[in-house]
Amino acid sequence: TETILQTVANFYNIKVSDLKGQRRLKQLVRPRHVAMYLVRKNTELSFPEIGRFFGGRDHATVQHACKKIKSEIARDADLRNAIQTLERSLGR
């Protein structure tokens, strides 16, 4: 999970602390959602565990993030490419 956070943070040129933090700036929300989606997809962690990992967020927040990214991947080629690039650099 730390590897996923580090990879996403590097990809979006932000700090890992921004991914775990409480700030809701637009430039942080998408990377945070992507990171939650990748953690969910590539680990056995539950939604509540992922929420705790991301600064004590509610499990519903994590579910929302994962659902949102999943539906946007279908429509947004840039996001789809970003996820593929991230998964390749994670060796998935």
JOLINFEN-V782945 format. One record per helix or strand of 2 or more residues. SS is the DSSP state (H for helix, E for strand). FROM is the first residue (numbers start at 1). TO is the last residue. If there is no record, write none. Layout:
BEGIN
ss/from/to
SS/FROM/TO
SS/FROM/TO
END
This chain:
BEGIN
ss/from/to
H/2/12
H/16/20
H/26/42
H/47/53
H/59/75
H/77/89
END
